[in-house]
Amino acid sequence: MLSYLHGYHAGNHADLIKHAVWLAVLDRLHQKAKPFTLIDTHAGAGCYPLTGEQAQKTQEYKSGVALLQGWQPVHPVLQRYLQVLKGFSERHQYPGSPLISVSQLRDADHLHLMELHPGEHERLRTAIKQNRGNGHTHVHHRDGFEGAISLCPPKPNRGAILIDPPYEQRKEYDAVITAVKQLLKRWPQAQIVLWYPLLSQRAGDKAGQSEAMCETLAALQHSVLQAELRVDDPANDAGMYGSGVCLINPAWQIDAVIDDMLNELTAQLGAAAQSSVTWLNKTD
């Protein structure tokens, strides 16, 4: 939705699980020398000032990335995550998924970033120019689902898609399901990382929609792995009390990697934080 600005939520607990899992997927792609293609359907502005008006209004980063300051994790993916964050943290910024992806590109890899919001698209272009890195990065001013579907199957056709719409309206859940089906039809071996919110009854008719969406995706003829991070009790009427990701066509044994990683991460986020990793469908 064009009204959504991620700057209000940058660096919150949802970003932590989304970006840590995304890095785990990229880590597996790095294990082969073959190049890969990454597609980000809702790229946003790319980089967010935590001292800016939007972040300061909500201060959601204080219960997210701020809790990682001075932390020295053991898990290699979390070490990589903190390494990526380091230069931005020194400038009081948080990198969105585009800059996290850019940091992991090799010379032959490709990254396609979709952003429809005019202002966010311009900020994204600026952020990419300032943090280009290696590989080939392409910024598209277009609808994320339409753009991603039109690019599939990409060349090289080894890679992953990150999907994280704002879910401001209930119909977005159905739009995700439709898009995922079309993407898998065109690029059946794609690894898809789909972020979703966990919402309490305070969210009205959107409560339970993420769970229903995941059940629908689990019925597809693909392996689906679910990882969730909960930072509050839904009974506390906390709105978004956590979030999760569905990994479609996940890499071999990445479930153990993510489980170990999230166990260590939740321990850093306080006593209320809990995580889980569950197979919704396992086809092999």
C-alpha positions in Angstrom: 0.0 0.0 0.0 1.3 3.5 -0.9 0.4 4.8 2.6 2.8 2.4 4.3 6.3 3.7 5.3 8.6 1.2 6.9 10.6 4.0 8.6 8.2 3.8 11.5 9.0 0.2 12.2 12.6 -0.2 11.1 14.8 -2.3 13.3 11.9 -3.7 15.3 11.6 -7.4 16.3 9.9 -8.2 13.0 13.0 -7.0 11.1 15.2 -9.1 13.3 13.6 -12.4 12.4 13.0 -11.5 8.8 16.6 -10.3 8.1 18.3 -13.1 10.2 16.4 -15.8 8.3 17.1 -14.0 5.0 20.8 -14.1 5.7 20.5 -17.8 6.6 19.0 -18.4 3.1 21.8 -16.4 1.5 24.4 -18.2 3.5 23.2 -21.5 1.9 23.3 -19.9 -1.6 26.9 -18.9 -1.0 27.9 -22.5 -0.4 28.0 -23.1 -4.2 30.1 -21.0 -6.6 27.2 -20.8 -9.0 25.6 -17.3 -9.3 22.2 -16.6 -7.9 19.3 -14.1 -8.4 17.5 -12.4 -5.5 14.1 -10.6 -5.8 12.7 -8.3 -3.2 9.1 -7.6 -3.8 8.6 -4.8 -1.2 12.0 -3.2 -0.9 11.1 0.1 0.9 13.6 2.9 1.2 16.6 0.6 1.8 18.1 2.5 4.8 16.4 4.1 7.8 17.7 6.8 10.2 16.9 5.7 13.7 17.2 9.3 14.9 14.7 10.5 12.3 11.1 11.6 12.9 9.5 8.3 11.9 11.6 6.0 14.0 11.5 8.3 17.0 7.7 8.6 16.9 7.3 4.8 17.5 10.7 3.9 18.9 10.0 0.3 17.9 13.7 -0.2 17.3 14.3 0.0 21.1 12.7 -3.4 21.6 14.5 -4.8 18.5 17.9 -3.9 17.1 18.8 -1.7 20.1 18.9 -4.9 22.2 21.7 -6.2 20.1 24.2 -3.5 20.9 27.4 -4.9 22.4 26.1 -8.5 21.8 28.6 -11.1 20.7 26.6 -14.0 19.3 28.0 -17.5 18.8 25.9 -18.5 15.7 27.7 -17.6 12.5 24.6 -16.2 10.8 24.0 -13.9 13.7 27.7 -12.9 13.6 27.2 -12.0 9.9 24.0 -10.1 10.7 25.8 -8.0 13.4 28.7 -7.5 10.9 26.3 -6.1 8.3 24.6 -3.8 10.9 27.9 -2.5 12.3 28.6 0.3 9.9 25.0 1.5 9.8 24.6 1.4 13.6 27.6 3.7 13.9 25.7 6.2 11.8 22.4 5.5 13.8 20.8 3.8 10.8 19.2 0.5 10.2 19.7 -1.2 6.8 16.6 -2.7 5.2 16.6 -5.9 3.2 17.9 -4.3 0.0 21.2 -3.2 1.7 21.5 -6.5 3.6 21.1 -8.3 0.2 23.6 -6.0 -1.5 26.2 -6.7 1.2 26.0 -10.4 0.3 26.3 -10.2 -3.5 29.2 -11.6 -5.4 30.3 -10.3 -8.8 28.0 -12.6 -10.9 25.0 -12.4 -8.6 21.9 -10.3 -9.4 19.4 -8.4 -7.1 16.1 -7.0 -8.3 14.4 -4.5 -5.9 10.7 -3.6 -6.4 9.2 -0.5 -4.8 6.0 1.2 -5.9 5.9 4.2 -3.5 7.4 7.2 -5.4 9.1 8.7 -2.4 10.4 5.4 -1.1 11.6 4.4 -4.6 13.7 7.6 -4.8 15.2 7.0 -1.4 15.9 3.4 -2.4 17.8 4.6 -5.5 19.9 6.9 -3.4 20.6 4.2 -0.8 21.8 1.8 -3.5 24.0 4.4 -5.1 25.7 5.0 -1.7 26.0 1.3 -0.9 26.3 -0.5 -4.2 28.8 -3.3 -3.3 29.4 -6.1 -5.7 27.1 -7.9 -8.1 24.4 -6.4 -10.3 21.6 -4.5 -8.5 18.5 -3.4 -10.4 15.9 -1.0 -8.8 12.4 -1.2 -10.3 9.6 1.4 -9.8 6.7 -1.0 -10.1 4.3 -3.2 -8.2 6.2 -5.9 -6.3 4.2 -8.9 -7.3 3.7 -7.9 -10.9 7.4 -7.1 -11.2 8.6 -10.3 -9.6 6.3 -12.5 -11.6 7.3 -10.8 -14.9 11.0 -11.6 -14.1 10.5 -15.3 -13.4 12.2 -17.5 -14.2 15.2 -15.2 -13.9 18.7 -15.8 -15.2 20.5 -17.2 -13.4 17.5 -19.3 -12.2 19.1 -20.2 -8.9 18.1 -18.0 -6.0 15.4 -16.6 -3.7 12.5 -14.3 -3.4 11.7 -12.1 -0.3 8.1 -11.1 0.2 7.1 -8.8 3.0 4.1 -6.7 2.2 2.6 -4.4 4.9 -0.7 -6.3 5.3 -2.5 -3.1 5.9 -5.6 -4.5 4.4 -7.1 -8.0 4.7 -7.1 -8.5 0.9 -3.3 -8.5 0.9 -3.3 -12.0 2.3 -5.2 -13.3 -0.7 -2.9 -11.3 -3.0 0.1 -13.0 -1.4 -1.3 -16.5 -2.0 -2.1 -15.7 -5.6 1.3 -14.2 -6.2 3.1 -17.2 -4.6 1.2 -19.6 -6.8 2.1 -17.7 -9.9 5.8 -17.4 -8.9 6.1 -21.1 -8.2 4.4 -21.9 -11.5 7.0 -19.8 -13.4 10.0 -20.6 -11.1 9.2 -23.8 -9.3 12.6 -24.2 -7.6 12.7 -20.7 -6.2 13.3 -20.4 -2.5 10.6 -18.0 -1.2 10.9 -16.3 2.2 7.5 -14.9 3.1 7.2 -12.6 6.2 3.9 -12.2 8.0 2.7 -10.6 11.2 1.2 -12.4 14.2 -1.8 -10.3 15.3 -3.9 -10.3 18.4 -7.7 -9.8 18.5 -7.0 -6.0 18.6 -6.4 -6.3 14.8 -10.0 -7.0 14.2 -10.7 -9.1 11.0 -7.0 -9.4 10.2 -6.4 -11.5 13.4 -5.8 -15.1 12.3 -5.3 -14.2 8.6 -1.6 -15.0 8.7 -2.3 -18.4 10.2 -4.9 -19.1 7.5 -2.5 -17.9 4.7 0.2 -20.3 6.0 -2.2 -23.2 6.0 -3.1 -22.5 2.4 0.5 -22.3 1.4 1.2 -25.6 3.2 -1.3 -27.3 0.9 0.8 -26.6 -2.1 3.1 -29.3 -3.5 6.2 -27.8 -2.0 8.1 -28.1 1.3 7.1 -25.3 3.6 9.0 -24.4 6.8 7.6 -22.0 9.4 9.8 -20.0 11.8 8.1 -17.6 14.3 9.3 -15.1 16.9 6.9 -14.0 19.6 7.7 -11.1 21.9 4.5 -10.8 23.9 1.4 -12.8 24.9 -1.5 -12.3 22.5 -3.8 -12.2 25.4 -2.2 -8.9 26.4 -3.9 -7.3 23.4 -0.5 -6.2 22.1 -1.5 -5.8 18.5 1.4 -7.4 16.6 2.8 -9.7 19.3 5.3 -11.3 17.0 5.9 -12.3 13.4 7.1 -15.2 11.3 8.4 -16.4 8.0 7.3 -19.2 5.7 10.2 -20.7 3.7 9.0 -22.4 0.6 11.5 -24.8 -1.0 13.9 -24.3 1.9 17.5 -25.5 1.6 18.5 -28.9 3.0 18.8 -28.9 6.8 18.2 -25.1 7.1 15.6 -25.9 9.7 18.3 -26.8 12.2 20.3 -23.7 11.3 17.3 -21.4 11.9 16.2 -23.1 15.1 19.7 -22.7 16.6 19.9 -19.2 15.4 16.5 -18.1 16.8 17.1 -19.8 20.1 20.2 -17.7 20.6 18.4 -14.5 19.3 15.4 -14.9 21.6 17.6 -15.2 24.6 19.0 -11.7 23.8 15.5 -10.2 23.5 14.2 -10.8 27.0 12.3 -13.3 29.1 9.0 -12.8 27.1 10.6 -13.7 23.7 10.0 -17.2 22.3 10.7 -18.8 19.0 9.6 -21.9 17.1 10.5 -23.7 13.9 8.0 -26.1 12.4 7.5 -28.0 9.2 4.1 -27.3 7.7 4.8 -29.6 4.7 7.8 -31.7 3.9 7.7 -33.2 0.5 11.1 -35.0 0.6 
